[in-house]
Amino acid sequence: MPRYAQLVMGPAGSGKSTYCSTMVQHLGSLNRSAHVVNLDPAAEHFDYPVMADIRELIQVDDVMEDPSLRFGPNGGLVFCMEYFANNFDWLDESLGHVEDDYILFDCPGQIELYTHLPVMKQLVEQLQQREFRVCGVFLVDSQFMVESFKFISGVIAALSAMVLLEIPQINIMTKMDLLSPKAKKEIEKYLDPDMYSMMEDNSDNIRSKKFKNLTKAICGLVDDYSMVRFLPFDRTDEEGMNIVLQNIDFSIQYGEDLEFKEPKEPDEDPDDLNYDEAFRDS
């Protein structure tokens, strides 16, 4: 039997632990069991039970206090993750093997782990060798993404993770429940963006010709290949969480022996869906 994993990634403060907690509760309401593994050696607390905790193997505080290493917070975290990569046997012992595993891995927020360091790629390979179907879930804070240039930065971070890990990836805007009604309307254009229009709207703000050409090239890459789109995540919206879960399950073919349907789009009209179902039944 295959096993399933969500690799929950994103910058520090993007809501990874909150996402894991909310998603586990949501899966429980659907009578589906799920477990969480904490892979952040600098985590202080979380409000969900963990199946395994990397802090039982190594902690950032211990590394920083070691006089022979003399690492700061970022160097200490990278050292911890490299130590973890050399001790994957610990993860095997912690996970065990129960039928139909569905595990969320709550990952650290240091962006270099998803751009050029090999640790997360090694983790993906180890999980795949253990029959896991892995989906990357890349989170960005919607409150950060309400300006075009900040949005482009978030897109590049998401692209970096996609290129490095080479796994299906769902990109999510978190903390939608914290936005004002005006900000929610404003952010809709960033969920499935027209990058060229966004570039034109902000071209007057770019003084450097070289920077303008670079920004145009990045926008063209994203737009021409349709490489990045985002789903909204509002932890108070059950329907929105269902759409996110459907997209993730579809990417890893969760329950492939069942009849599987394409995930719904966020903007679909429920009345249209009912009509389609009635048409098929007839």
C-alpha positions as CSV (number, residue, x, y, z in Angstrom):
1,M,0.0,0.0,0.0
2,P,1.3,3.5,-0.8
3,R,1.8,6.0,1.9
4,Y,1.1,9.7,1.6
5,A,2.9,12.9,2.7
6,Q,2.5,16.6,2.7
7,L,5.7,18.5,2.9
8,V,4.5,21.8,4.5
9,M,7.0,24.5,3.6
10,G,7.2,28.3,3.5
11,P,8.9,31.3,5.0
12,A,9.0,31.8,8.8
13,G,5.7,33.2,10.0
14,S,3.7,31.9,7.0
15,G,1.5,29.8,9.2
16,K,2.9,26.2,8.7
17,S,2.1,25.0,12.2
18,T,-1.4,26.5,12.1
19,Y,-2.0,24.9,8.7
20,C,-0.9,21.5,10.1
21,S,-3.2,21.8,13.1
22,T,-6.2,23.0,11.1
23,M,-5.7,20.4,8.4
24,V,-5.5,17.5,10.9
25,Q,-8.7,18.7,12.6
26,H,-10.4,19.0,9.1
27,L,-9.3,15.5,8.1
28,G,-10.6,14.2,11.5
29,S,-14.0,15.7,10.7
30,L,-13.9,13.7,7.4
31,N,-13.1,10.5,9.4
32,R,-9.6,10.4,7.9
33,S,-6.7,9.9,10.2
34,A,-3.5,12.0,9.8
35,H,-0.4,12.5,11.7
36,V,2.1,15.4,12.0
37,V,5.9,15.1,12.2
38,N,7.7,18.2,13.4
39,L,10.9,18.8,11.4
40,D,11.7,22.2,12.9
41,P,14.5,21.9,15.4
42,A,13.9,25.5,16.6
43,A,10.2,25.0,17.2
44,E,9.0,26.2,20.6
45,H,5.5,25.0,20.9
46,F,2.6,23.7,18.8
47,D,-1.0,22.9,19.5
48,Y,-1.2,19.5,18.0
49,P,0.0,16.0,18.9
50,V,3.1,15.0,17.0
51,M,3.9,11.5,15.7
52,A,7.6,12.4,15.8
53,D,9.6,15.5,16.8
54,I,13.1,16.2,15.4
55,R,13.9,17.9,18.8
56,E,14.2,14.5,20.3
57,L,17.1,14.0,17.9
58,I,18.7,17.4,17.9
59,Q,17.8,21.0,19.0
60,V,19.0,24.4,17.7
61,D,19.6,25.6,21.3
62,D,22.0,22.8,22.0
63,V,23.9,23.4,18.8
64,M,24.2,27.1,19.5
65,E,25.4,26.5,23.1
66,D,28.1,24.1,22.0
67,P,31.4,26.0,22.3
68,S,33.1,23.9,19.7
69,L,30.6,24.9,17.0
70,R,29.8,28.5,17.8
71,F,26.8,28.7,15.4
72,G,24.2,31.4,15.3
73,P,20.5,30.7,14.8
74,N,20.6,30.2,11.0
75,G,23.8,28.3,11.0
76,G,22.6,26.2,13.9
77,L,19.4,25.2,12.1
78,V,21.3,24.3,8.9
79,F,23.6,22.1,11.0
80,C,20.6,20.4,12.7
81,M,19.0,19.6,9.3
82,E,22.3,18.3,7.9
83,Y,22.6,16.1,11.0
84,F,19.1,14.9,10.4
85,A,19.9,14.0,6.8
86,N,22.7,11.8,8.1
87,N,20.4,10.1,10.6
88,F,17.3,9.1,8.6
89,D,17.2,5.9,10.6
90,W,15.7,8.0,13.4
91,L,12.8,8.9,11.1
92,D,12.2,5.3,10.1
93,E,12.0,4.3,13.8
94,S,9.6,7.1,14.6
95,L,7.3,6.6,11.6
96,G,6.9,2.8,11.8
97,H,4.5,1.5,9.2
98,V,0.8,1.6,9.6
99,E,-1.6,1.0,6.8
100,D,-2.7,4.0,4.8
101,D,-0.3,6.5,6.4
102,Y,-1.1,10.2,5.8
103,I,1.5,12.4,7.3
104,L,2.1,16.1,7.4
105,F,5.7,17.2,7.8
106,D,6.0,20.6,9.4
107,C,9.2,21.9,8.0
108,P,11.5,24.8,9.1
109,G,11.1,28.3,7.6
110,Q,14.7,29.0,6.5
111,I,14.3,29.7,2.8
112,E,17.8,28.4,1.9
113,L,16.6,24.8,2.6
114,Y,14.3,25.1,-0.5
115,T,16.7,27.0,-2.8
116,H,20.2,25.4,-2.8
117,L,20.8,23.1,0.2
118,P,20.3,19.4,-0.6
119,V,18.6,18.4,2.7
120,M,15.0,18.6,1.7
121,K,15.6,16.9,-1.6
122,Q,17.3,14.1,0.3
123,L,14.3,13.9,2.6
124,V,12.0,13.6,-0.4
125,E,14.1,10.8,-1.9
126,Q,14.1,8.9,1.4
127,L,10.3,9.2,1.7
128,Q,9.8,8.0,-1.9
129,Q,12.1,5.0,-1.3
130,R,9.7,4.2,1.6
131,E,6.7,4.2,-0.8
132,F,5.5,7.7,0.1
133,R,3.7,9.8,-2.5
134,V,4.9,13.3,-1.6
135,C,3.2,16.6,-2.3
136,G,4.9,19.9,-1.5
137,V,2.6,22.5,0.1
138,F,4.2,25.9,-0.1
139,L,2.6,28.6,2.1
140,V,2.9,32.3,1.8
141,D,1.3,34.9,4.1
142,S,-1.6,36.7,2.2
143,Q,-1.0,39.8,4.3
144,F,2.5,39.9,2.8
145,M,1.3,39.4,-0.8
146,V,-1.0,42.4,-1.3
147,E,1.7,44.4,-3.2
148,S,2.9,43.3,-6.6
149,F,6.7,43.2,-5.9
150,K,6.2,41.3,-2.7
151,F,4.0,38.9,-4.6
152,I,6.7,38.4,-7.2
153,S,9.2,37.6,-4.4
154,G,6.8,35.0,-3.1
155,V,6.4,33.5,-6.5
156,I,10.2,33.1,-6.9
157,A,10.4,31.4,-3.5
158,A,7.7,29.0,-4.5
159,L,9.4,28.3,-7.9
160,S,12.7,27.6,-6.2
161,A,11.1,24.9,-4.1
162,M,9.4,23.4,-7.1
163,V,12.7,23.3,-9.1
164,L,14.7,21.9,-6.2
165,L,12.3,19.2,-5.0
166,E,10.8,18.0,-8.3
167,I,7.5,16.9,-6.7
168,P,3.9,18.0,-7.2
169,Q,3.4,21.3,-5.4
170,I,0.3,23.2,-4.2
171,N,0.9,26.9,-3.4
172,I,-1.3,28.4,-0.8
173,M,-2.1,31.9,0.5
174,T,-2.6,31.6,4.3
175,K,-4.3,33.8,6.9
176,M,-7.1,34.8,4.5
177,D,-9.3,35.1,7.6
178,L,-7.2,37.9,8.9
179,L,-7.7,40.2,5.8
180,S,-10.2,43.0,5.6
181,P,-13.0,42.7,3.0
182,K,-11.2,45.3,0.9
183,A,-7.9,43.4,1.1
184,K,-9.6,40.1,0.2
185,K,-11.0,41.7,-3.0
186,E,-7.6,43.1,-3.8
187,I,-5.8,39.8,-3.4
188,E,-8.0,37.9,-5.7
189,K,-6.0,39.0,-8.7
190,Y,-2.9,37.3,-7.2
191,L,-4.5,33.9,-6.9
192,D,-4.2,33.2,-10.6
193,P,-2.2,36.2,-11.8
194,D,-1.8,37.9,-15.1
195,M,1.9,38.7,-14.7
196,Y,2.2,40.9,-17.7
197,S,-0.6,43.1,-16.6
198,M,0.9,43.2,-13.1
199,M,4.2,44.3,-14.6
200,E,2.6,47.1,-16.6
201,D,0.7,48.4,-13.7
202,N,3.9,48.9,-11.7
203,S,6.4,49.7,-14.4
204,D,6.4,53.4,-13.4
205,N,7.7,52.5,-10.0
206,I,10.9,50.8,-11.4
207,R,13.6,53.3,-12.1
208,S,16.4,51.0,-13.1
209,K,16.2,49.7,-16.7
210,K,18.1,46.6,-15.8
211,F,15.8,45.8,-12.9
212,K,12.8,46.5,-15.1
213,N,14.1,44.0,-17.7
214,L,14.8,41.4,-15.1
215,T,11.4,41.8,-13.6
216,K,9.8,41.5,-17.0
217,A,11.7,38.3,-17.7
218,I,10.6,36.7,-14.4
219,C,7.0,37.7,-15.0
220,G,7.2,36.3,-18.6
221,L,8.6,33.0,-17.3
222,V,5.8,32.6,-14.7
223,D,3.0,33.7,-17.1
224,D,4.1,31.9,-20.3
225,Y,4.4,28.5,-18.6
226,S,1.6,28.9,-16.1
227,M,3.9,27.7,-13.4
228,V,2.5,29.2,-10.3
229,R,-1.0,29.8,-9.0
230,F,-2.3,30.0,-5.5
231,L,-5.2,28.7,-3.5
232,P,-6.7,30.7,-0.7
233,F,-6.7,29.1,2.8
234,D,-9.1,30.4,5.4
235,R,-9.2,28.2,8.4
236,T,-12.8,29.3,9.2
237,D,-14.0,28.2,5.7
238,E,-14.7,24.5,5.5
239,E,-15.5,24.6,1.7
240,G,-12.2,26.4,1.1
241,M,-10.3,23.8,3.1
242,N,-12.0,21.1,1.1
243,I,-10.8,22.6,-2.2
244,V,-7.2,22.8,-0.9
245,L,-7.4,19.1,0.3
246,Q,-8.9,18.0,-3.0
247,N,-6.1,19.5,-5.0
248,I,-3.5,17.9,-2.7
249,D,-5.1,14.5,-2.8
250,F,-5.4,14.7,-6.5
251,S,-1.7,15.5,-6.9
252,I,-0.7,12.4,-4.9
253,Q,-3.7,10.3,-6.1
254,Y,-4.9,9.6,-2.6
255,G,-7.3,6.6,-2.7
256,E,-6.4,5.8,-6.3
257,D,-8.5,2.6,-6.2
258,L,-11.6,4.7,-5.7
259,E,-13.3,6.7,-8.4
260,F,-11.5,10.0,-8.4
261,K,-12.8,13.3,-9.7
262,E,-11.0,16.5,-10.7
263,P,-10.8,19.0,-7.9
264,K,-13.3,21.9,-8.0
265,E,-12.1,25.4,-8.8
266,P,-12.6,28.0,-6.1
267,D,-14.8,30.2,-8.3
268,E,-17.2,27.5,-9.5
269,D,-20.9,28.2,-9.0
270,P,-22.5,25.5,-6.8
271,D,-25.7,25.7,-8.9
272,D,-23.7,24.8,-12.0
273,L,-22.2,21.8,-10.2
274,N,-25.7,20.6,-9.2
275,Y,-26.9,21.0,-12.8
276,D,-23.9,19.0,-14.1
277,E,-24.6,16.2,-11.7
278,A,-28.2,16.1,-12.6
279,F,-27.3,16.0,-16.3
280,R,-25.0,13.0,-15.7
281,D,-27.5,11.2,-13.6
282,S,-30.1,11.6,-16.4
